[in-house]
Amino acid sequence: MSSAATTPAAAPSWSARIERWVPGMRAARTYDRRWLPRDVVAGVVLVTLLVPQGMAYAELAGLPPITGLYTTVICLLAYALMGPSPVLVLGPDSSLGPIIAATILPLAAGNEQQAVALAGALALIVGAITVGAGLARLGFVADLLSNPVRVGYLAGLAVVILVGQLPKLFGFSVDATGLVNELATFLRSLDQTNPWALGVGLLSLVIILALQRVRPRAPGILVAVVTAIVLSIALDLASRGVAVVGVLPQGFPLPSVPSVPIEDLPLLIGAAVGISLVAIGDTISTAGGFASRTGYEVDGDQELAGIGAANLGAGLFSGFPVSTSGSRTAVAYQAGAKTQLTGIIAAALVLLMLLVAPGLVQAMPQPVLAAVVISASLSLFDAVELRRLARVRRTEFALATACALGVALIGVLQGIVLAVVLSAIYIFARAWSPYSAVLGRPSGVAGYHDLARFPGAEEVPGLLIVRWSAPLFFANANLFRQRLRALIAASPERPAWVLVAAAPIVDIDTTAGTMLAELDHELNAAGTHLAFAELQDRVRDDIVRYGLLETIDAGHFYRTVDDAVAAFQRETASRPARIDP
């Protein structure tokens, strides 16, 4: 015998273990210098999107624009170290802004410094949740928000963002809460419109949307921002009542743990859970989409650790919660990004602007930031997917609509809770009342199939074959019994056997086990036997452990439906013919 067969595999080295949890070290060690020009170019291109979006989304979150740049720098560096994807771009996100604002602004009560501290604490909690989820291998929690719920949530969020940015686009502000009140107050305040602000805002929005449609790869936001800054300087828009960004604070904050009142923590934790769900869902779905293009495998748990590290870093540097950006990732990918060096270069350039040229965007009109946010909100509203849901599955369209209305009319935070609750109800409803079918053998088709799909399929006389397409558990056990009773009652003659085609039954709990024992007694008393085919071995082991073989004949468990039918036919053939009096 060779020694190779008996020698245990060597334990991973310390460096390999560290690289497993710090992918940036592995990326640096294996970096191919031929990728450098493409990463540099992609980083430069990415900056043109990061600066205006970071500032705009900070204001959307109710925070000073500069915090968006702090957040951008730190989260890019943190993800480059801890994130596994070579092209994913993290940063301030339009889908998180309203949630952050709805959480921190009521608590801050107009105190800007307190709002920044609350946002930082919120980012730290989100980071702790997502890192913990990654360590616990809970990447699947993203599945708590189904596609219809996510589509509806984002559609409602798009409406909230759009209405909230309209006053800034028109050059004034409103004091109102709630979508309906905000919209009504906006309409009543239209006489305060600043035509210069509206003009530069609409021009910026038209440029962004037009270039997105005509030249998707063109930096539409950069073109709009540069055009607006040039007009702002040339026309002296600040003197015409148009709000401008002004000179940004020079430098970069030192790391610090934000201080917030203990009584604010419950609300922050609740909001952080919702933000984490959204961020995890965005990250996993975006990573999966770009993994298929670049040929790497998605490491869901490490992705959670990466986004958690980005949020922890943001929280320590006067930032706010971040998520993965599909649009910025697409820009980096299209620009030729090969590794996370793209993000590092982009972060370095933003940091350089803050340290050396903070006045670079001082003439940028505020309506331009509103235009950037509005264009992002329009991309959140997936009308094509809503129409598809309405066409192919109306129940899921109703679910999406309910979620959208909840977010828009009840509130963003409440909308997240509603989204999770609706998803849970939808999942439970599907399991509680699953599809069941009576099976027969169609002519010219192998196997036994649903009579609803093959109406002419042949049924075996005296044998009722039923397929139950869900686990059997406490919530649907009684429904299972009722459906079998109804099918037996509807049969032309009482079946001698009821055969359950049990392949889809992946679990049977103790409540359902008790029900099966009672049902078997009931059927036996009426001369009908209960049998199972294709029951998974693990589920059969559960049945044995529950003691059901003391009630249900152990011989009435079959590997396939064909085996069960053959056994039934043998038993029927061996019975003496019944002689009518």
C-alpha positions in Angstrom: 0.0 0.0 0.0 1.4 3.4 -0.9 2.2 6.0 1.7 0.0 8.5 -0.2 -3.0 6.4 0.7 -2.4 6.6 4.4 -1.0 10.1 4.9 -3.6 12.5 5.9 -4.0 15.7 3.9 -1.8 18.5 5.2 -3.5 21.2 7.2 -3.8 24.6 5.4 -1.0 27.0 6.2 -1.6 30.1 8.3 -1.2 32.3 5.2 -3.8 30.2 3.3 -6.2 30.5 6.3 -5.7 34.3 6.4 -6.2 34.6 2.6 -9.4 32.6 2.9 -11.0 35.4 5.0 -8.9 38.3 3.6 -9.2 37.7 -0.2 -7.4 41.0 -0.9 -4.1 39.4 0.3 -4.6 36.6 -2.2 -5.4 39.0 -5.0 -2.3 41.1 -4.3 -0.1 37.9 -4.2 -1.5 36.6 -7.5 -1.9 39.9 -9.3 -0.9 39.9 -13.0 0.8 43.2 -13.9 -0.7 43.0 -17.4 -4.0 43.9 -15.8 -2.7 47.2 -14.4 -3.6 49.5 -17.3 -7.2 48.3 -17.4 -7.6 48.6 -13.7 -6.2 52.1 -13.7 -8.5 53.2 -16.6 -11.5 51.6 -14.9 -10.7 53.4 -11.6 -10.5 56.8 -13.3 -13.8 56.2 -15.1 -15.4 55.0 -11.9 -14.5 58.2 -10.1 -16.7 60.2 -12.5 -19.7 58.4 -11.1 -18.6 58.0 -7.5 -18.3 61.7 -6.6 -21.7 63.0 -7.7 -23.6 59.9 -6.7 -21.9 59.7 -3.3 -22.8 63.3 -2.6 -26.3 62.9 -3.9 -27.1 59.8 -2.0 -25.7 61.3 1.2 -28.2 64.1 0.9 -30.9 61.5 0.1 -30.0 59.9 3.5 -30.4 63.3 5.2 -26.7 63.8 5.7 -24.1 66.4 4.5 -22.8 65.6 1.0 -19.2 65.3 2.2 -20.2 62.1 4.2 -21.0 60.4 0.9 -17.4 60.8 -0.2 -16.0 59.6 3.2 -18.2 56.6 2.9 -17.2 55.9 -0.7 -13.5 56.0 0.1 -13.6 53.7 3.1 -16.1 51.1 1.7 -14.1 50.7 -1.5 -10.8 50.1 0.5 -12.5 47.7 3.0 -14.2 45.6 0.3 -10.9 45.5 -1.7 -9.4 43.8 1.4 -12.3 41.6 2.5 -14.5 41.1 -0.5 -14.1 38.1 -2.8 -15.5 39.5 -6.1 -12.9 41.0 -8.4 -15.4 43.6 -9.9 -18.1 44.3 -7.4 -18.3 48.0 -6.4 -19.8 49.1 -3.1 -20.9 52.5 -2.0 -23.8 54.8 -1.0 -27.0 53.4 -2.6 -30.3 55.0 -3.6 -32.3 52.1 -2.2 -30.8 52.6 1.3 -31.0 56.4 1.5 -34.7 56.8 2.4 -34.4 54.0 5.0 -31.4 55.8 6.6 -33.2 59.2 6.5 -36.4 57.7 8.0 -34.4 56.2 10.8 -32.0 59.0 11.8 -33.7 62.3 11.1 -36.5 61.9 13.7 -33.9 60.9 16.2 -31.5 63.7 15.3 -34.2 66.4 15.6 -32.3 68.8 13.2 -28.9 68.3 14.8 -26.6 67.6 11.8 -23.7 66.2 13.9 -26.1 63.9 15.8 -27.5 62.7 12.4 -23.9 61.8 11.3 -23.3 60.0 14.6 -26.6 58.0 14.2 -25.8 57.1 10.6 -22.3 55.9 11.7 -23.8 53.8 14.5 -26.4 52.4 12.0 -23.5 51.4 9.7 -21.6 49.7 12.5 -24.7 47.7 13.4 -25.3 46.7 9.8 -21.6 45.7 9.6 -21.9 43.6 12.7 -25.0 41.9 11.4 -23.6 41.1 8.0 -20.2 40.0 9.2 -22.0 37.8 11.8 -24.2 36.4 9.1 -21.1 35.6 6.9 -19.3 33.8 9.8 -22.5 31.8 10.6 -22.9 31.0 6.9 -26.3 32.6 6.6 -26.0 33.9 3.0 -29.4 32.3 2.3 -31.2 35.0 4.3 -31.2 37.1 1.1 -33.9 34.6 0.0 -36.3 36.0 2.6 -37.2 38.7 0.0 -38.7 37.0 -3.0 -38.4 38.5 -6.4 -42.0 40.0 -6.5 -41.5 41.5 -3.1 -38.1 43.0 -4.1 -39.6 44.4 -7.3 -42.5 45.9 -5.4 -40.3 47.3 -2.6 -38.0 49.0 -5.1 -41.0 50.3 -7.1 -42.5 51.9 -4.0 -39.1 53.2 -3.0 -38.7 54.8 -6.5 -41.9 56.7 -6.0 -40.9 57.9 -2.5 -37.5 59.0 -3.8 -38.9 60.8 -6.8 -41.5 62.8 -4.8 -38.9 63.6 -2.1 -36.5 65.1 -4.7 -39.0 67.2 -6.6 -38.8 70.2 -4.3 -35.0 70.3 -4.6 -35.3 70.0 -8.4 -37.7 73.0 -8.4 -35.4 75.1 -6.1 -37.3 75.1 -2.8 -37.9 72.9 0.2 -41.0 71.6 1.9 -41.7 70.6 5.5 -43.9 67.5 5.3 -43.8 63.8 6.1 -45.4 61.0 4.3 -45.7 60.6 0.5 -49.2 62.0 0.2 -48.4 65.1 2.4 -45.1 65.7 0.7 -46.8 65.6 -2.7 -49.6 67.8 -1.6 -47.3 70.3 0.0 -45.1 70.3 -3.1 -48.0 71.1 -5.4 -49.2 73.9 -3.1 -45.7 75.4 -3.1 -45.1 75.5 -6.9 -45.3 79.3 -6.8 -41.9 79.2 -5.0 -40.2 77.6 -8.0 -36.9 79.0 -8.9 -36.8 78.9 -12.8 -33.0 78.9 -12.8 -32.8 75.9 -10.4 -35.5 74.0 -12.4 -33.8 74.8 -15.7 -30.4 73.5 -14.6 -32.0 70.5 -12.9 -34.1 69.5 -15.8 -31.2 69.9 -18.2 -29.1 67.7 -16.0 -31.8 65.1 -15.9 -32.3 65.1 -19.6 -28.6 64.7 -20.3 -28.4 61.7 -17.9 -31.4 59.9 -19.2 -30.6 60.7 -22.9 -27.1 59.4 -22.7 -28.3 56.3 -20.8 -30.6 55.6 -23.7 -28.4 56.6 -26.6 -24.9 56.0 -25.3 -25.1 53.7 -22.3 -21.4 53.5 -21.9 -21.0 57.3 -21.9 -20.5 58.9 -18.4 -23.9 60.7 -18.5 -23.7 61.8 -14.9 -20.2 63.3 -15.4 -21.4 65.2 -18.5 -24.4 66.5 -16.6 -22.3 67.6 -13.6 -19.6 69.3 -15.7 -22.2 71.1 -17.8 -24.1 72.3 -14.7 -20.9 73.5 -13.0 -19.9 75.4 -16.1 -23.4 77.0 -16.3 -23.3 77.8 -12.6 -20.1 79.7 -12.9 -20.9 81.4 -16.2 -24.4 82.5 -15.1 -23.6 83.0 -11.4 -26.5 80.8 -10.4 -25.7 81.2 -6.7 -26.6 84.9 -7.0 -29.9 83.9 -8.7 -31.0 81.9 -5.7 -29.8 78.5 -6.8 -28.3 76.5 -3.9 -24.8 75.1 -4.6 -22.7 72.6 -2.9 -20.1 75.0 -1.7 -16.5 74.3 -0.6 -16.2 70.9 1.0 -14.3 70.5 4.2 -10.7 69.7 3.5 -9.1 66.6 4.8 -10.4 63.2 6.0 -11.9 62.3 9.4 -10.0 60.2 11.9 -11.6 56.9 13.0 -13.9 57.2 15.9 -16.8 55.2 17.4 -20.0 57.3 17.1 -21.8 58.1 20.3 -25.5 57.7 20.4 -28.1 57.6 23.2 -28.8 54.0 24.4 -32.6 54.6 24.0 -32.1 55.1 20.3 -30.5 51.6 19.8 -33.7 49.6 19.5 -34.8 51.6 16.5 -31.3 51.6 15.0 -31.1 47.8 15.4 -34.5 47.3 13.8 -33.6 49.5 10.8 -30.2 47.8 10.5 -31.9 44.4 10.1 -34.0 45.7 7.2 -31.0 47.4 5.6 -28.9 44.2 6.0 -31.6 42.2 4.2 -31.7 44.7 1.3 -27.9 45.0 1.2 -27.4 41.2 1.3 -29.9 40.7 -1.4 -28.3 43.3 -3.6 -24.8 41.9 -3.0 -25.6 38.2 -3.7 -27.7 38.9 -6.8 -25.2 41.4 -8.3 -22.3 39.1 -7.5 -24.0 36.2 -9.1 -24.8 38.2 -12.2 -21.2 39.4 -12.8 -19.7 36.0 -11.7 -21.3 34.4 -14.8 -19.6 37.0 -17.0 -16.2 36.9 -15.4 -15.9 33.2 -14.6 -15.5 33.3 -10.9 -17.6 31.5 -8.3 -19.7 33.4 -5.8 -18.7 32.9 -2.2 -21.9 34.1 -0.5 -20.6 33.9 3.0 -17.4 35.8 2.2 -19.5 38.4 0.3 -21.4 39.0 3.5 -18.1 39.4 5.4 -16.9 41.9 2.7 -20.0 44.1 2.8 -19.9 43.9 6.6 -16.3 45.1 6.6 -17.3 48.0 4.3 -20.1 49.0 6.6 -17.9 48.7 9.7 -15.3 50.9 8.1 -17.9 53.5 7.0 -19.3 53.6 10.5 -15.9 54.4 12.0 -15.2 57.2 9.5 -18.3 59.4 9.7 -20.1 57.4 7.0 -23.4 55.6 6.7 -24.6 52.1 5.6 -23.6 51.0 2.1 -24.6 48.3 -0.4 -23.5 46.9 -3.7 -24.3 49.1 -6.7 -25.2 47.3 -9.9 -24.8 50.5 -12.0 -21.3 51.3 -10.7 -20.3 47.7 -10.9 -21.5 47.7 -14.6 -19.5 50.8 -15.3 -16.3 49.3 -13.8 -16.8 46.1 -15.7 -17.5 47.9 -19.0 -14.4 50.0 -18.5 -12.3 46.9 -18.3 -11.8 46.3 -14.5 -10.0 43.1 -13.8 -9.6 43.2 -10.0 -10.4 45.3 -6.9 -7.4 47.5 -7.6 -10.0 49.4 -9.6 -11.8 50.3 -6.4 -8.5 51.2 -4.6 -7.5 53.6 -7.4 -11.0 55.2 -7.4 -10.8 55.6 -3.6 -7.3 57.1 -3.8 -8.5 59.7 -6.4 -11.5 60.7 -4.3 -9.3 61.0 -1.3 -6.8 63.1 -3.3 -9.7 65.4 -4.2 -10.7 65.8 -0.6 -7.1 66.5 0.6 -5.9 68.7 -2.3 -8.9 70.1 -4.2 -12.0 70.2 -2.0 -13.3 73.3 -3.9 -13.5 71.4 -7.2 -17.3 70.9 -7.0 -18.2 74.0 -4.9 -20.2 75.5 -7.8 -22.2 72.4 -8.4 -25.9 73.3 -8.2 -28.0 71.3 -5.7 -30.7 70.5 -8.4 -28.0 68.5 -10.2 -27.8 66.2 -7.2 -31.6 65.9 -7.3 -31.4 65.0 -10.9 -28.8 62.2 -10.2 -31.1 60.8 -7.5 -34.2 61.0 -9.6 -32.5 59.2 -12.5 -31.5 56.5 -10.0 -35.0 56.2 -8.7 -36.4 55.7 -12.3 -34.0 52.8 -12.7 -35.4 51.2 -9.5 -38.9 51.1 -11.0 -38.9 47.9 -13.1 -42.0 48.4 -15.1 -41.0 45.6 -17.5 -40.9 43.1 -14.6 -44.2 44.3 -13.1 -45.9 43.9 -16.5 -44.4 40.4 -16.8 -45.7 39.4 -13.3 -49.1 40.8 -14.2 -49.1 38.6 -17.3 -47.7 35.4 -16.0 -48.7 35.2 -12.4 -51.3 37.6 -11.0 -50.9 36.5 -7.4 -47.2 37.6 -7.5 -48.1 40.8 -9.2 -50.6 41.5 -6.4 -47.8 40.7 -3.9 -45.5 43.2 -5.6 -48.2 45.8 -5.8 -49.1 45.5 -2.1 -45.4 45.8 -1.2 -45.0 48.9 -3.4 -48.1 50.6 -1.8 -46.9 49.7 1.6 -43.5 51.3 1.1 -45.1 54.4 -0.6 -48.0 55.0 1.7 -47.1 53.5 5.1 -43.4 54.3 5.2 -40.0 53.0 4.1 -39.1 51.3 7.4 -42.6 49.9 7.8 -42.4 48.8 4.1 -39.3 46.7 4.8 -41.2 44.9 7.7 -44.2 44.5 5.4 -42.0 43.1 2.6 -40.5 40.5 5.0 -44.0 39.6 6.4 -45.5 39.3 2.9 -42.7 37.1 1.8 -43.2 34.9 4.9 -47.0 34.7 4.4 -46.5 33.9 0.7 -44.1 31.1 1.5 -46.3 29.8 4.2 -49.4 30.0 1.9 -47.6 28.0 -0.8 -46.7 25.3 1.7 -50.0 25.3 3.5 -52.1 24.8 0.4 -49.9 23.2 -2.2 -50.9 21.8 -5.5 -52.1 18.2 -5.5 -53.0 16.0 -8.4 -54.7 12.7 -9.3 -52.4 10.6 -11.5 -53.1 8.3 -14.4 -51.1 6.7 -17.3 -51.5 8.7 -20.6 -51.4 6.7 -23.8 -48.0 6.7 -25.4 -46.3 8.5 -22.4 -44.2 6.7 -19.9 -45.1 7.0 -16.2 -48.0 8.4 -14.4 -49.1 12.1 -14.8 -51.6 14.7 -13.7 -55.1 14.0 -15.0 -55.6 17.8 -15.3 -52.8 17.9 -17.8 -53.7 14.6 -19.5 -57.5 14.3 -19.2 -57.6 11.0 -21.2 -55.0 9.2 -19.0 -56.0 5.7 -17.9 -56.7 5.2 -14.2 -56.3 1.8 -12.6 -59.7 0.6 -11.4 -59.8 0.5 -7.6 -56.6 2.5 -7.2 -56.5 6.2 -6.5 -53.0 7.7 -7.1 -52.5 11.1 -5.5 -49.4 13.4 -5.6 -48.9 16.0 -2.9 -46.4 18.6 -3.9 -45.2 19.9 -0.5 -43.8 18.8 2.8 -46.5 17.4 5.2 -46.4 19.4 8.4 -48.7 20.7 11.1 -50.2 23.5 9.0 -51.3 21.4 6.0 -51.8 18.0 7.6 -55.6 18.4 8.0 -55.9 19.8 4.5 -54.1 16.7 3.2 -56.7 14.5 5.0 -59.6 16.6 3.7 -58.4 16.4 0.1 -58.0 12.6 0.2 -61.5 12.3 1.7 -62.9 14.5 -1.0 -61.1 12.6 -3.8 -62.3 9.2 -2.4 -65.9 10.5 -2.1 -65.7 11.7 -5.8 -64.5 8.4 -7.1 -67.0 6.3 -9.1 -66.3 3.4 -6.8 -64.5 3.4 -3.5 -60.9 2.7 -4.1 -59.3 -0.4 -2.5 -56.0 1.5 -2.3 -55.0 5.2 -2.0 -51.4 5.5 -3.3 -49.5 8.6 -2.4 -46.8 9.5 -5.0 -44.6 11.0 -2.3 -41.5 12.2 -4.1 -42.2 15.9 -3.5 -42.9 15.2 0.2 -39.5 16.2 1.6 -40.5 16.2 5.3 -43.2 14.8 7.6 -43.4 16.3 11.1 -44.9 14.6 14.1 -48.3 16.3 13.7 -48.6 15.0 10.1 -47.4 11.6 11.3 -50.2 11.4 13.8 -52.6 12.4 11.1 -51.4 9.7 8.8 -51.9 7.1 11.6 -55.4 8.3 12.2 -56.1 8.4 8.4 -54.9 4.9 8.0 -57.2 3.6 10.7 -60.1 5.5 9.1 -59.4 4.2 5.6 -58.8 0.6 6.8 -62.2 0.7 8.6 -63.8 1.4 5.3 -61.9 -1.3 3.4 -59.2 1.0 1.8 -55.5 0.7 2.3 -53.0 3.6 2.4 -49.8 3.1 0.4 -46.8 5.3 -0.4 -44.4 5.3 -3.4 -41.1 7.2 -4.0 -40.9 8.2 -0.4 -37.4 9.5 0.3 -35.3 7.3 2.6 -34.9 10.1 5.2 -38.6 10.7 5.4 -39.3 7.0 5.7 -36.8 6.9 8.6 -38.9 9.6 10.3 -42.0 7.5 9.8 -40.3 4.5 11.3 -39.1 6.7 14.3 -42.7 8.0 14.8 -43.9 4.4 15.1 -46.2 4.6 12.1 -45.3 1.1 10.9 -47.3 -0.2 13.8 -50.3 1.3 12.0 -49.4 1.5 8.3 -48.4 -1.8 6.7 -44.7 -1.9 6.2 -45.3 -3.7 2.9 -47.2 -0.7 1.5 -44.0 1.4 0.9 -42.7 1.1 -2.7 -39.7 2.5 -4.5 -41.7 3.6 -7.5 -45.3 4.2 -8.6 -44.9 1.4 -11.1 -43.9 -1.0 -8.4 -46.9 0.0 -6.3 -49.3 -0.4 -9.2 -47.9 -3.8 -10.0 -48.3 -4.9 -6.4 -51.9 -3.6 -6.4 -52.7 -5.5 -9.5 -51.2 -8.7 -8.1 -53.2 -8.4 -5.0 -56.4 -7.6 -6.9 -55.8 -10.6 -9.2 -55.3 -13.0 -6.2 -58.6 -11.9 -4.6 -61.5 -14.3 -5.1 -64.2 -12.8 -7.4 -67.0 -11.2 -5.5 -70.3 -13.0 -6.0 -73.3 -10.7 -6.0 -76.4 -12.1 -4.3 
